Amino acid sequence: MNFKLILNIALHLLQARLKQTIVAAIGVTFSIAMFIALVSFMNGLNDLLDGLMLNRTPHVRLYNDIKPAEHQPITLAEAYKNNTNFIRSIKPKDIGKSIYNSKAIIAYLKKDPRIIDVAPKITTPVFFNSGTIEISGVINGIDVLSEEKIFKVSEYIIEGKVTNLLQNNSIILGKGLASKMMLTVGDIIKITSPSGNLSSLKIVGISQMGIAEVDDVMSYTSLDTAQKILGEPTNYITDIQIQLHDKLTAPEVSKEFRDKFNLDTIDYKTANAQFETGSSVRTIISYAVGVVLLIVAGFGIYNILNMMIYEKMDSIAILKATGFSGNDVRWIFISLSLIIGFVGGMFGLLFGFIFSSIIDVIPFKTPSLPTISTYPIYYDGVYYVIGIIFALFTTTIAGYFPASKASKIDPVEIIRGK
């Protein structure tokens, strides 16, 4: 089989039907370009949503949950432990929110090579006093430097700096909370703790995550200040947040630390199952649309090759009469479809990148997302590799059936009919 000759014949056949060839290639180009742009945009959107919520969640969180005691007194009694016992109105066990021996646990975790960093935290509900009005909210007492290293809190600070929390008796309010009370940086706010302690804190910053439910109640202060507000000692910690080098190991690590430290744990996948599902669905939709576009382009190629075979019956008969086998003829028409797929696919990659770049510079400004200025696009070479593979695969399949039909043409019947 002389592939050079086969390719030369295929090119001459394409030139003979140049307009139809260009139309088929444009179909492939459009499909690949839309696939690249759509997948890049969808994954950019996923990254944006992940940044708003998933990236604000530790890979593993250690805490004490409120729950009923696993072993009730009746199950411990010798006389009843083998019986089926029905217990009603079980009250949750009050073990307190504080993590016992938290400093030793943090020191142990910091030595674990799987862990990037550990950020202790205190989360407590409070009342923000505005005149005679009390607004319920939440204070997060954080280790400022560790929290910034893991979660990049500064990206959501629209006024002030996160490092200002290193000052004594300082606080950063959520944008919605500050707007409700008409407070700005430099004002003093009074806070009432759950136990009734009254504290005055200076506002050193305003944060805005872009999620109204969070911005309306959330605030940040330092660990020391949070402990003072609650009247607790310096070892009082309610949460230990862990960031891993490989976040995919979070479920296994979570289970390991739950057994080791006898604490409740939750990994980021469990905590954000709904967001993970949404991201997967959006990715599947974008790939499905791209495949459908390529299938439509494949039908166009199929029709063009079918028409070409019908019009070139004489040429095919002459080729077979001069010694070309059915396999040679099949490869001629498969080569036609591969050339259309490759040329259309390469232009599709180019235009896909151009379309993605255009979307990437379109302004997208909203008060709820101050850190976002343009529509999100995620550039990844994998999408371009998938695109060209899809193009070649689809056009090869579209060209195979007409090529098989052409290979079975009997030259004697064609010439006799003429």
C-alpha positions, -999 to 999 in steps of 0.1 A, spaced: 0 0 0 15 33 -12 3 58 15 19 87 -3 -1 80 -35 -33 74 -15 -28 107 3 -21 125 -30 -54 111 -45 -73 121 -14 -60 157 -16 -71 159 -53 -106 146 -44 -108 173 -17 -98 200 -42 -124 188 -66 -151 195 -40 -134 224 -23 -166 243 -12 -181 212 5 -148 204 21 -145 239 36 -181 236 49 -173 203 66 -141 217 81 -159 247 94 -184 224 111 -155 207 129 -139 240 137 -170 255 152 -176 223 173 -141 222 187 -140 260 193 -173 259 212 -162 228 232 -129 245 243 -146 278 252 -175 261 270 -153 237 290 -129 265 299 -157 287 311 -175 260 331 -143 250 349 -135 287 355 -169 290 370 -163 259 391 -130 274 404 -148 306 412 -174 288 433 -148 266 449 -129 298 459 -161 312 475 -169 281 495 -148 250 491 -115 268 495 -128 284 527 -133 249 542 -104 231 558 -96 197 544 -101 182 578 -118 198 608 -116 185 644 -142 196 669 -166 184 696 -201 179 683 -233 180 703 -248 145 703 -264 119 726 -241 96 745 -234 64 725 -238 42 756 -269 47 778 -270 35 815 -294 7 807 -270 -8 781 -243 -9 807 -264 -28 833 -257 -65 833 -294 -74 837 -304 -55 805 -274 -53 782 -285 -84 762 -321 -73 759 -337 -51 732 -342 -18 750 -364 11 737 -352 45 751 -371 78 745 -363 115 750 -326 110 751 -308 143 759 -276 153 742 -244 149 762 -228 182 773 -191 176 769 -184 212 761 -171 227 728 -136 231 740 -111 206 726 -92 190 755 -54 191 754 -57 212 722 -21 226 722 -6 191 724 -28 179 695 -18 209 674 19 204 681 15 167 671 -3 176 639 23 202 628 49 174 628 28 153 604 45 154 569 11 151 552 -1 184 567 7 219 552 -4 238 583 -29 237 612 -51 266 622 -68 267 656 -101 285 658 -129 296 682 -164 298 668 -191 313 691 -225 330 686 -227 366 700 -249 396 700 -237 428 683 -252 458 702 -265 487 681 -281 511 704 -310 492 720 -310 466 692 -291 433 695 -282 417 662 -272 380 664 -240 370 647 -209 348 649 -174 356 659 -145 335 645 -114 337 667 -85 329 645 -48 324 645 -42 353 621 -11 341 603 -21 305 600 -56 314 588 -41 337 562 -16 310 550 -43 283 546 -74 303 535 -60 336 521 -85 356 542 -70 388 529 -86 382 495 -120 389 510 -110 420 530 -123 450 512 -113 476 538 -83 473 562 -59 444 565 -62 410 581 -30 416 600 -47 444 619 -63 417 640 -29 413 657 -39 444 676 -56 439 709 -94 441 711 -99 444 673 -124 429 649 -132 426 612 -169 427 604 -188 412 575 -200 437 549 -237 430 555 -233 432 593 -214 465 591 -241 480 567 -269 470 591 -253 489 619 -238 517 597 -203 511 610 -170 517 593 -133 511 600 -122 528 632 -156 526 650 -161 509 683 -187 481 685 -200 464 717 -205 427 718 -224 405 743 -212 369 747 -235 339 753 -227 341 791 -235 379 792 -200 393 791 -199 428 775 -168 437 754 -159 467 733 -139 461 701 -124 484 675 -133 477 639 -101 473 618 -115 459 586 -145 449 565 -148 415 548 -170 404 519 -171 368 508 -200 374 483 -224 351 501 -251 373 518 -260 347 545 -223 347 556 -216 385 553 -247 393 574 -235 374 605 -198 368 602 -169 385 619 -132 378 627 -111 385 657 -79 370 671 -78 339 693 -67 360 723 -95 384 719 -121 357 714 -109 340 746 -112 373 765 -148 378 752 -158 344 764 -138 346 796 -120 314 788 -83 304 794 -57 306 767 -59 269 759 -96 272 749 -101 261 713 -133 248 696 -120 239 662 -87 226 647 -85 232 610 -61 211 589 -48 217 554 -33 187 536 -8 185 508 -31 160 491 -67 169 497 -79 137 481 -67 118 512 -89 139 535 -116 112 541 -90 87 553 -71 112 573 -103 124 589 -112 89 600 -76 83 613 -77 115 635 -112 108 648 -100 74 662 -66 88 674 -79 119 693 -114 107 701 -129 139 685 -155 145 659 -141 151 625 -154 161 591 -136 163 557 -142 190 531 -160 166 507 -186 157 533 -190 193 544 -195 206 508 -212 176 491 -238 198 474 -211 221 459 -191 191 447 -221 177 430 -229 210 413 -193 212 399 -195 177 386 -228 183 369 -216 215 352 -185 197 339 -206 168 325 -230 192 308 -201 211 291 -185 178 278 -219 165 267 -226 197 247 -192 195 230 -197 158 221 -231 166 206 -216 194 185 -189 170 172 -215 144 163 -235 169 143 -203 179 125 -197 142 119 -231 138 101 -221 166 78 -188 149 69 -207 116 63 -232 133 39 -204 150 20 -184 118 15 -215 99 5 -222 125 -22 -185 124 -33 -186 86 -37 -218 88 -58 -203 115 -80 -169 97 -83 -182 63 -91 -163 64 -125 -130 75 -108 -133 47 -82 -140 21 -109 -110 33 -128 -88 31 -97 -99 -4 -90 -95 -14 -126 -59 -2 -126 -49 -23 -96 -61 -4 -65 -76 -29 -40 -108 -23 -20 -86 -16 11 -67 11 -9 -100 28 -18 -112 26 18 -80 43 30 -84 71 4 -118 81 18 -107 76 54 -78 99 46 -103 125 33 -122 125 66 -89 126 87 -77 156 67 -110 174 73 -109 164 110 -73 175 115 -75 208 97 -109 217 112 -97 205 147 -65 226 146 -84 257 136 -110 248 163 -82 248 189 -70 282 177 -105 298 177 -113 281 210 -83 298 226 -94 331 210 -130 328 222 -117 319 257 -94 349 257 -122 372 247 -145 359 275 -116 363 299 -115 400 294 -152 408 293 -159 429 325 -179 412 352 -183 434 382 -208 429 410 -208 443 445 -212 408 460 -179 396 444 -154 424 448 -124 403 440 -138 393 405 -134 418 376 -139 396 345 -157 363 336 -137 333 349 -118 311 324 -97 281 333 -69 274 308 -58 238 306 -39 220 279 -59 188 286 -90 204 270 -71 210 238 -58 175 236 -93 161 243 -106 185 216 -83 173 188 -88 136 198 -126 141 196 -123 158 162 -101 130 147 -122 102 163 -156 117 151 -144 124 116 -128 89 113 -161 72 123 -180 95 100 -157 86 71 -154 49 77 -189 39 65 -188 58 32 -152 45 27 -164 9 33 -191 15 7 -166 28 -18 -143 -2 -13 -171 -26 -23 -178 -10 -57 -175 -35 -85 -156 -17 -114 -170 -41 -140 -206 -32 -132 -198 6 -133 -180 4 -166 -206 -19 -182 -233 5 -171 -215 34 -189 
